[in-house]
Amino acid sequence: MIKLKDLNFRLPSGFALDIASLDVGEGEIFAIIGPNGAGKTTLLNILALLEEAKPGALEIAGRNALPPSGRTGLRRSMSYLFSRPYLVNDTVRNNIALPLKFRGERDSGQVAEMLEVFKITYLRDRSATQLSQGERHRVSLARAFVTRPRLVLLDEPFSSLDARVKETIICDLGRITRAAKTTVVLVTQDQEEALALADVLAVIKDGRLLQRGSPQELFSRPVSKEVADFVGVETLLGGEITAKSGNLCSVRVDGNMLEAVSGCAAGDSVLLCVRPEAVSVSRTAQADSMRNHFRGRITSVEPWRLEHRLSIDCGFNLIAAVTKRSLDDLGLKPGDEVFASFKATAAHLIKR
């Protein structure tokens, strides 16, 4: 659906987007994640043909998007949804019908279909000024899909919603887009939104595309410290591979030996990454298949999402995530001695 090559776009502020290539498959839900100021919205505006960028190549739906003469037709095949649901002072039905009106098209049942699909038929004749924030978002989404676009661009579309409403809308949106085989490009700094919705993720920072892949690949196998930091890999340990047997590497970290499955070579200087949820914590040493076992002492316990985050001094700092139930059952608190373990396959090595 989208093929972008050799983009070097500079804003008057001096900020530059420098992206060698970006491909989005047809029917794919593609999420671009990154911190504030990374260039996410600027990139989305370029894909929406709202910025006068001059990349080496830009194709949308198989058509060259660079000549200005062909952009009107391409824009008609896409919808752009902003972070705030901008509605006109009219009924819900008339708000959804606006894109059809602007195109000079008749409503042949599309509005009623969208009201039903987004579960807002009961709001049909209500004024947009009387809607809750969640209802406004559903109306905006219905309006974005009423023309049956091939491509939908979403710019932080759920940022103003509370968690419960957001979860429901994301679930419905994923179901609707996959059923319609609509291509979606979503930009967000909320990793949970991206994980819940996307087939493919890309991480962008300082105008550069750092990594692209499946959610599992990005969150478990980051290619750099920058990506690891952003996707929540909190245990990042500098070390050196001292030996290798097959794909099993022995890594020295501050005098401690750890094992990891990796394609790196003996002698390589590496950064060893372990996600908090991959670390198991117990009161006694466990005899199991995990190759990494360490005795340590808890230095801190903090709430973390729906779980608790433990910092454990094992001769190096190891971060673990445990449920509230496990925390209570084990009676874990700062100063306690524990045993921490993780699999060699859960440790990811980044060559430095």
Secondary structure, DSSP 8 states (H G I E B T S, - for coil): -EEEEEEEEE-TTS-EEEEEEEEE-TT-EEEEE--TTSSHHHHHHHHTT-S----SEEEETTEE--SGGGHHHHHHTEEEE-SS----SSBHHHHHHHHHHHHT---SSHHHHHHHHTT-GGGTTSBGGG--HHHHHHHHHHHHHTT--SEEEEESTTTTS-HHHHHHHHHHHHHHHHHHT-EEEEEES-HHHHHHH-SEEEEEETTEEEEEE-HHHHHHS-SSHHHHHHTT--EEEEEEEEEEETTEEEEEETTEEEEEE-S--TT-EEEEEE-GGG-EEESS---SS-SEEEEEEEEEEEEETTEEEEEEESSSEEEEEE-HHHHHHHT--TT-EEEEEE-GGG-EEEE-
